[in-house]
Each structure stands twice: as C-alpha cells, then as structure tokens.
Amino acid sequence: MTALIKELRAGHSRYKETRLPDYQPLFKKLADRGQNPKALVIACSDSRVDPALMFDQEPGDLFIVRNVANLVPPYEPKPGYHGTSAALEFAVKGLEVSDIIVMGHAQCGGIQALIGMADGKQPEGEFIGPWMSIAEHAVQIAQQGNNKDRNRAVQTEQAVVRLSLQNLETFPWVTERIANGSLELHGFYFDISNGFVQWLNPTEDKFEDFD
C-alpha cells in the first residue's frame, strides 16, 4: 500500500468520525430521491479548482464536468467518444438544470499548451494537442494585442470561457431551452492566487468581481 493510499484511508476514517454523522441524512435523501442539481458546472481538471468548495455547495447541489481547460466541444452528432457532450446532454435533457456555468481559471496548463501550439511548439503526448485544438480560435483572438506573457495567458483563459459558451449554443437542445427561458449560460473565472471568482458580464462582455 502506498503512502498516499494510507493517507486517504486515514482521512476517510476521520471523515467517518467527524463529518459523516452530519451528512448521513443528506446522503439518505439523495439516495432515496436521486439527484436534482441546481446547475451544471464545466470546470477544469486542475486539482486546485474545486467549484463546490468555492461556492460553498453541498453534495447534490452541482453537476460538475471536469476536463482539460474547461472546454466545451462544438456539437458533433457523429460516432466517437463524446464524454463532455454526453454529460452536457444528461444534465440538460435528463436533469433539466436551469443554469450552465463554464468556469475557467488562472495558470491553466491546458491554456499554456494552447499558447505553445500557437507559437509552433507541440505538446508532449497523444491527446492534449488534438483536444486543445478545439480552442485555436480563442488563442488567436487573445494574440491580437501586444500583451505581456501573463496578460496573454489570462486573456486566452478568458477567451476560452467565451468560446465554450459559444459552443454550448451549437447544441440544438441547449438553444431550444435558452429560447424558452428555461436555461441560462454563465461564464466564471477563478484566480488561484487570491481564491476569488469573477463572472462574465454579458452586457459589458468583460469579467467582473461579484461584489
């Protein structure tokens, strides 16, 4: 048994002693009635990004899809392995969530790979490059200005949020629900350095503090 597994077992023991008694009624309710989440959150797989933690939500409140760089691919109803699209379909058509949140974040490794690709450097491995190519247009938009490296990264991270929101609207059953008022889309951005989240103001098309 590795040191990590020992640590996780010890943590689970502490959880059963200290936190589980408070959560058992909630888990029983969720088991009996199934899930009814408030929203779908499409977030990055980055271990530093935890939507439930930053929004102080309980188990069952959020249906969370995590992938590299919080990307939503465009609607492609052809054979293939469409994990993010399948989760999106289930959340919208099965769970009937009322809100979809795309949450980007600072210091995103996927975005760094995307910027590297734009500069002619291909990422290592077989899958990151093809996956991040979904967002090629976003990095092109972010590169239009003469930005310093950090600003370029932030602008690209936020441009990818906008791109994913646009791609959501290529799914016919998403646009149908937007049109009838039963579904709304939102863009968020998490700054790891201070723990704060910003939201994309659709009127101003810029990320702003919640306060």
Secondary structure, DSSP 8 states (H G I E B T S, - for coil): --HHHHHHHHHHHHHHHHTHHHHHHHHHHHHHH----SEEEEEE--TT--HHHHTT--TTSEEEEEEGGG-------SSS--HHHHHHHIIIIIS--SEEEEEEETT-HHHHHHHHHHTT---SSSSHHHHHGGGHHHHHHHTTS---HHHHHHHHHHHHHHHHHHHHTTSHHHHHHHHTTS-EEEEEEEETTTTEEEEEETTTTEEEE--
